[in-house]
Amino acid sequence: MSRAVLVTGGSRGIGRAVCEAFAAQGDRVAVHSTKGTEIDLPGGPHVAVSGDLADPQAVEQFVTEAVEELGGLDVLVNNAGVYDELDPLTATYAQWQEHWRRTVDVDLVGPANVTFCALPALRASAAGRVVNIGSRGASRGEPTAVAYGAAKAGLTAMGQSLALALAPHGVAVGSVLPGFVETEMARHVLDGPRGDGVRAQSPAGRVATPEEVAAAVLFLASERAFWSTGAVLDVNGASYLRS
């Protein structure tokens, strides 16, 4: 049966692969981006929505639009995020403040607001699912992107707390924590002098493809994955193993 799916940051990278994976199995997808995007997915009908995750009113507006256009909502994938590096030893205090404000607003508060606005529709679904795209940096640390690591750790904690709160209402919540992925966002690192070292972090000698991350999302979003609610799924090619 076709499900209604909202994917934030769905126009490129991991989000694009997630949208394609859901569409390929016959689901209807609301593709979110900051400024809007053209839809090029099989099946449908699909819909494009836009809005800045750091703007609470914009979040409420695009979630409402997605629910109305899709006729409900069964799956929410909180994928959109920003990754900016800032050296805490050389940054100015003003740079530090702005860096933290923007990162936390987009990577943590934004997904929290999207989830809150989507909850009525998810609870009305026969099998509501929320999947948060975190990062291995939430566990191993991000020395050059401290705010990013902290925000992603908060996102994981939020998912586990909501898993407890929403299980009685039939809504499952899970988190996927990738390492480096072959995306535009990671291109400057993978193509730079650090690239070989990053690939060597995994015994496979490479980084993930967006499609590999999407496969993990599909599992946690599946109807049979309810008993995995609260799960944190590492998708990093054994580049980091949590104890």
GIGIBEL-V930877 format. One line per field, one symbol per residue. ss: DSSP state (a for helix, b for strand, c for the rest). A space follows every 10 residues. Layout:
ss->???
This chain:
ss->cccbbbbccc ccaaaaaaaa aaaacccbbb bbbccccccc ccccccbbbb cccccaaaaa aaaaaaaaaa ccccbbbbcc cccccccccc ccaaaaaaaa aaaaaaaaaa aaaaaaaaaa aaaaccccbb bbbcccaaaa cccccaaaaa aaaaaaaaaa aaaaaaaaac cbbbbbbbcc bccaaaaaaa ccccaaaaaa cccccccbca aaaaaaaaaa acaaaaaacc cbbbbccccc ccc
